[in-house]
Amino acid sequence: MAAPLHTTIRSATRELVIGSDRPFCIIGERLNPTGRRIFQDQIKAGDLSAVGRDVKAQVEGGADVLDINMGVPLVDEAELLAKVITMVQGLTDLPICIDSSVVEALEAGLSVYQGRALVNSITAEDERLEQVLPLVKKYDAAVVALPNDVDEIPMEAEKRLLLVEKIVRVATQEYGIAIEDIVIDPLAMPIGADQATGLSTLETMRGIRERWGMNMTCGASNVSFGMPGRHELNGAWLAMAMTAGLSSAIMDARTPSVVSAVRAADLLLGHDEWGMAWISRARAAQAAQKAAEKAAAEAALAATAEPAAT
């Protein structure tokens, strides 16, 4: 088995090292207008107040990185993405994953980012590699890569691994990008559409870990799409995937049950020394619950109190 590789990204003041032998990296997905009509309407009206609320909620939920996607129809995505990245850098020191299918938007975001970003994403398509990899090299970023090409999203693990091999060859040999700066998305697919896809993705992860030791990420919520009990499925999936080498995921950090599943897996896999992070998290939750109970009791008492004499 290949030794685990480490991918380093940074904000202006904080460095984060991603690795399958380190605590799991939670990439908060909330800064994305896809499927959020009200958020899209607010952005079109120039109202970015929801960005601040989403940043706060994800940071409090335990995100290690924030994924920022500003693909809003009929809006200048490059200008908007640069504006939001600049705004977010003023709200938190978490590193940023710059997420766009538009090359001009990626460059606009990279040009204003103060740190070492994670770029989301490339595929094995020749055109996409030629468009994005020069930017990754120019701005000394790391990049998420998906093993699909112009023809298909392969269902078989071995076909995905062949495309990973192509991505690694092109990125390292033609563009001089270090292999540790390539984070593979092994393509987590909806389990409700085809139960075999989960097994195929896990097999792909094990193959990547054994052949290259590369870091991996995925869209965690993809697995449970269309199914009931999505949080339970996502949490179980992530814990299983971590045993196969998954080292990060783009996920909703506002979901305590899924975050807890990841942190429990960290502890059980030996990535939480002496369980200190788990214990600290449990104590913080207990303190928050006691504070909430006290506040509720005080509010109830105030509501039943006699009006003051006049």
C-alpha positions as CSV (number, residue, x, y, z in Angstrom):
1,M,0.0,0.0,0.0
2,A,1.3,3.5,-0.9
3,A,2.2,5.8,1.9
4,P,-0.5,8.5,2.6
5,L,0.1,11.8,0.8
6,H,-0.5,15.1,2.4
7,T,-2.2,18.1,0.7
8,T,-1.6,21.5,2.2
9,I,-3.9,24.4,1.7
10,R,-3.9,27.8,3.5
11,S,-5.7,31.0,4.2
12,A,-3.8,34.1,5.0
13,T,-3.3,33.0,8.6
14,R,-4.1,29.3,8.9
15,E,-2.6,26.2,7.3
16,L,-4.5,22.9,6.9
17,V,-2.9,19.6,6.0
18,I,-5.3,17.0,4.5
19,G,-4.3,13.3,4.8
20,S,-5.9,9.9,5.3
21,D,-3.8,9.5,8.5
22,R,-5.1,12.8,9.9
23,P,-8.4,14.1,11.2
24,F,-11.1,14.2,8.5
25,C,-11.4,17.4,6.6
26,I,-15.0,18.8,6.5
27,I,-15.5,21.1,3.5
28,G,-18.6,23.1,4.2
29,E,-20.9,23.1,1.1
30,R,-23.5,25.7,2.0
31,L,-22.1,28.7,0.0
32,N,-23.7,27.4,-3.1
33,P,-26.9,28.8,-4.8
34,T,-27.8,25.5,-6.5
35,G,-31.3,24.6,-5.5
36,R,-31.7,27.7,-3.4
37,R,-34.1,30.0,-5.2
38,I,-34.4,32.6,-2.4
39,F,-30.6,32.8,-2.1
40,Q,-30.3,33.3,-5.9
41,D,-32.9,36.1,-5.9
42,Q,-31.1,37.8,-3.0
43,I,-27.8,37.6,-4.9
44,K,-29.3,39.1,-8.1
45,A,-30.7,41.9,-5.9
46,G,-27.2,42.6,-4.6
47,D,-28.0,41.2,-1.1
48,L,-25.2,39.1,0.3
49,S,-26.4,38.9,3.9
50,A,-27.0,35.2,3.6
51,V,-23.3,34.6,2.9
52,G,-22.5,35.9,6.3
53,R,-25.1,33.7,8.0
54,D,-24.0,30.6,6.1
55,V,-20.3,31.2,7.0
56,K,-21.2,31.6,10.7
57,A,-23.3,28.4,10.7
58,Q,-20.7,26.3,9.0
59,V,-17.8,27.5,11.1
60,E,-19.9,26.8,14.3
61,G,-20.8,23.4,12.9
62,G,-17.2,22.4,12.6
63,A,-16.2,23.1,9.0
64,D,-12.4,23.0,8.3
65,V,-12.7,24.5,4.7
66,L,-15.4,26.5,3.0
67,D,-16.4,25.6,-0.6
68,I,-17.6,28.7,-2.5
69,N,-19.7,28.4,-5.6
70,M,-21.5,31.4,-7.1
71,G,-23.0,29.9,-10.2
72,V,-26.1,32.1,-10.4
73,P,-27.9,32.3,-13.8
74,L,-27.7,35.7,-15.5
75,V,-25.0,37.0,-13.1
76,D,-21.4,37.8,-13.9
77,E,-20.0,34.7,-12.1
78,A,-16.4,35.8,-12.2
79,E,-17.1,39.2,-10.6
80,L,-19.5,37.7,-8.0
81,L,-17.1,34.9,-7.0
82,A,-14.2,37.3,-6.5
83,K,-16.5,39.6,-4.4
84,V,-17.8,36.8,-2.2
85,I,-14.3,35.3,-1.7
86,T,-13.0,38.7,-0.6
87,M,-16.0,39.0,1.7
88,V,-15.6,35.5,3.3
89,Q,-11.9,36.2,3.9
90,G,-13.0,39.1,6.1
91,L,-15.3,36.8,8.1
92,T,-13.2,33.7,8.8
93,D,-9.7,32.5,8.5
94,L,-10.7,29.0,7.2
95,P,-9.1,28.0,3.9
96,I,-11.3,28.2,0.8
97,C,-12.2,25.7,-1.9
98,I,-12.9,27.8,-5.1
99,D,-15.7,25.9,-6.9
100,S,-16.8,26.8,-10.5
101,S,-17.2,25.2,-13.9
102,V,-16.3,28.6,-15.5
103,V,-12.6,29.0,-16.1
104,E,-12.8,32.8,-15.9
105,A,-14.5,32.6,-12.6
106,L,-11.8,30.3,-11.2
107,E,-9.1,32.7,-12.2
108,A,-11.0,35.7,-10.8
109,G,-11.4,33.8,-7.5
110,L,-7.8,32.7,-7.4
111,S,-6.5,36.2,-8.2
112,V,-8.1,37.7,-5.0
113,Y,-7.5,34.7,-2.7
114,Q,-4.9,35.3,0.0
115,G,-3.5,31.9,0.6
116,R,-3.3,28.5,-1.1
117,A,-6.7,27.4,-2.4
118,L,-8.2,24.1,-3.3
119,V,-9.7,24.4,-6.9
120,N,-12.9,22.4,-7.6
121,S,-12.6,20.9,-10.1
122,I,-11.2,19.1,-13.2
123,T,-12.2,15.9,-15.0
124,A,-10.2,13.7,-17.2
125,E,-11.5,15.5,-20.3
126,D,-8.6,16.9,-22.4
127,E,-10.2,20.3,-22.7
128,R,-10.9,20.7,-19.0
129,L,-7.3,19.6,-18.2
130,E,-5.9,22.1,-20.6
131,Q,-8.1,24.9,-19.3
132,V,-7.7,24.5,-15.6
133,L,-4.3,22.9,-14.8
134,P,-2.4,26.0,-16.0
135,L,-4.3,28.1,-13.5
136,V,-3.6,25.5,-10.7
137,K,0.1,25.8,-11.5
138,K,0.1,29.6,-11.9
139,Y,-1.5,30.2,-8.5
140,D,0.2,27.3,-6.7
141,A,-3.2,25.7,-5.8
142,A,-4.3,22.2,-5.1
143,V,-7.1,20.7,-7.3
144,V,-10.0,18.3,-7.0
145,A,-10.2,15.8,-9.9
146,L,-13.0,13.6,-11.0
147,P,-12.4,10.4,-13.0
148,N,-14.9,10.9,-15.7
149,D,-14.4,12.0,-19.3
150,V,-16.4,13.3,-22.3
151,D,-17.8,9.8,-23.0
152,E,-19.1,8.7,-19.6
153,I,-19.1,8.5,-15.9
154,P,-17.7,5.0,-15.5
155,M,-19.5,2.7,-13.2
156,E,-16.7,0.1,-12.9
157,A,-13.9,0.9,-10.5
158,E,-11.1,-0.2,-12.8
159,K,-12.3,2.3,-15.5
160,R,-12.3,5.1,-12.9
161,L,-8.8,4.1,-11.8
162,L,-7.6,4.3,-15.5
163,L,-8.9,7.9,-15.7
164,V,-7.2,8.7,-12.3
165,E,-4.0,7.4,-13.9
166,K,-4.5,9.7,-16.9
167,I,-5.1,12.7,-14.6
168,V,-2.0,12.0,-12.6
169,R,0.1,11.6,-15.7
170,V,-1.0,14.8,-17.3
171,A,-1.0,16.9,-14.2
172,T,2.4,15.8,-13.0
173,Q,4.3,15.3,-16.3
174,E,2.8,18.0,-18.5
175,Y,2.1,20.7,-16.0
176,G,4.5,20.0,-13.1
177,I,1.9,19.7,-10.5
178,A,2.8,17.6,-7.5
179,I,0.8,14.4,-7.0
180,E,0.0,15.4,-3.4
181,D,-1.8,18.5,-4.7
182,I,-4.3,16.3,-6.6
183,V,-7.3,15.4,-4.6
184,I,-9.5,12.7,-6.3
185,D,-13.2,12.7,-6.1
186,P,-14.0,9.0,-6.7
187,L,-17.6,9.8,-7.8
188,A,-20.1,9.0,-5.0
189,M,-23.4,8.3,-6.8
190,P,-27.0,8.0,-5.5
191,I,-27.5,4.7,-3.8
192,G,-31.2,4.9,-4.5
193,A,-30.6,4.7,-8.3
194,D,-28.2,1.7,-8.2
195,Q,-27.1,-0.1,-5.1
196,A,-23.9,-1.3,-6.9
197,T,-22.6,2.3,-7.2
198,G,-21.7,2.5,-3.5
199,L,-19.6,-0.7,-3.7
200,S,-17.9,0.6,-6.9
201,T,-17.0,3.9,-5.3
202,L,-15.5,2.1,-2.2
203,E,-13.5,-0.2,-4.5
204,T,-12.3,2.9,-6.4
205,M,-11.2,4.5,-3.1
206,R,-9.3,1.4,-2.0
207,G,-7.6,1.3,-5.4
208,I,-6.5,4.9,-5.2
209,R,-5.2,4.4,-1.6
210,E,-3.2,1.3,-2.6
211,R,-1.7,2.6,-5.9
212,W,-1.0,6.3,-5.1
213,G,-1.9,7.1,-1.5
214,M,-3.6,10.3,-2.8
215,N,-6.2,12.3,-0.8
216,M,-9.8,11.9,-1.8
217,T,-13.0,13.9,-1.4
218,C,-16.6,13.5,-2.4
219,G,-20.0,15.2,-2.4
220,A,-21.3,13.4,0.7
221,S,-25.0,14.1,0.1
222,N,-24.9,12.6,-3.4
223,V,-25.1,9.1,-1.9
224,S,-28.5,9.6,-0.1
225,F,-30.2,11.7,-2.9
226,G,-33.8,10.6,-3.2
227,M,-33.8,8.4,-0.1
228,P,-35.4,8.9,3.3
229,G,-33.2,9.2,6.3
230,R,-30.6,11.1,4.4
231,H,-28.5,12.2,7.5
232,E,-28.2,8.6,8.7
233,L,-27.2,7.4,5.3
234,N,-24.6,10.1,4.8
235,G,-23.1,9.5,8.3
236,A,-22.8,5.8,7.7
237,W,-21.4,6.3,4.2
238,L,-18.7,8.7,5.4
239,A,-17.6,6.4,8.2
240,M,-17.3,3.5,5.8
241,A,-15.5,5.6,3.2
242,M,-13.0,6.8,5.7
243,T,-11.9,3.2,6.3
244,A,-11.3,3.0,2.5
245,G,-9.1,6.1,2.5
246,L,-11.5,9.1,2.1
247,S,-9.8,12.1,3.8
248,S,-12.3,14.9,3.2
249,A,-15.9,15.5,2.0
250,I,-17.9,18.4,0.7
251,M,-20.8,18.3,3.1
252,D,-23.2,20.3,5.2
253,A,-21.4,21.2,8.4
254,R,-24.7,22.4,9.9
255,T,-25.8,18.7,10.3
256,P,-24.6,17.6,13.8
257,S,-25.4,13.9,13.3
258,V,-23.2,13.7,10.2
259,V,-20.4,15.7,11.7
260,S,-20.6,13.5,14.8
261,A,-20.3,10.3,12.6
262,V,-17.2,11.7,11.0
263,R,-15.6,12.7,14.3
264,A,-16.5,9.3,15.9
265,A,-14.7,7.6,12.9
266,D,-11.7,9.8,13.5
267,L,-11.5,8.6,17.0
268,L,-12.0,4.9,16.1
269,L,-9.4,5.1,13.3
270,G,-6.8,6.6,15.6
271,H,-6.9,10.1,14.2
272,D,-7.9,11.7,17.4
273,E,-5.1,11.4,19.9
274,W,-6.4,10.3,23.3
275,G,-9.9,11.2,22.1
276,M,-9.3,14.8,23.1
277,A,-11.2,16.3,20.2
278,W,-14.1,14.0,20.8
279,I,-14.1,14.8,24.6
280,S,-13.9,18.5,23.9
281,R,-16.8,18.3,21.5
282,A,-18.9,16.4,24.0
283,R,-18.2,18.9,26.7
284,A,-19.0,21.8,24.5
285,A,-22.3,20.2,23.6
286,Q,-23.2,19.6,27.2
287,A,-22.3,23.2,28.1
288,A,-24.5,24.5,25.2
289,Q,-27.4,22.3,26.3
290,K,-27.1,23.6,29.9
291,A,-27.0,27.2,28.8
292,A,-30.1,26.6,26.6
293,E,-32.0,25.0,29.5
294,K,-31.1,27.8,31.8
295,A,-32.2,30.4,29.2
296,A,-35.5,28.6,28.7
297,A,-36.1,28.4,32.4
298,E,-35.4,32.1,32.9
299,A,-37.7,33.0,30.0
300,A,-40.5,30.8,31.5
301,L,-40.0,32.4,34.9
302,A,-40.1,35.9,33.4
303,A,-43.3,35.0,31.5
304,T,-45.1,33.9,34.7
305,A,-43.9,36.7,36.9
306,E,-46.4,39.2,38.3
307,P,-46.4,42.6,36.5
308,A,-44.4,45.2,38.5
309,A,-46.5,47.6,40.6
310,T,-46.9,51.1,39.3
